[in-house]
Amino acid sequence: MSAGATYPRNPRLAVRRFCLICQGDAPSAVRACADAACALWPWRLSEAPKEPEAARAALRAVRRQCLACAGSRAEVRTCAAREACPLWHWRFGVRPQTYRAVRRRFFAPKPLRLL
């Protein structure tokens, strides 16, 4: 991804872009990919599987891929591949907006409780 590029709008598009990068930007190679052990393999064609929890399952697959790539939760948290990896924004297994809201709430000033 170039420095001015925006991140993909949803995790399925991010997975598709990641798979294209992995396979040398060849859509035919992505379609023919035989690595069924890859966490992203069911999502490589950017088509939504027909399960009711498909969006959540795609996020979980991204999380598994990031853990496999980085090796640990701490490494996923400090991942520096922001511009290079299309999965970076979904690496925590939640939507970026959800992560920002939780982080904001967690680090917000807490009211002082006096006994």
Helices and strands as residue ranges (DSSP letters): H 11-22, H 27-31, G 41-43, H 54-70, H 73-77, G 88-90, H 96-107
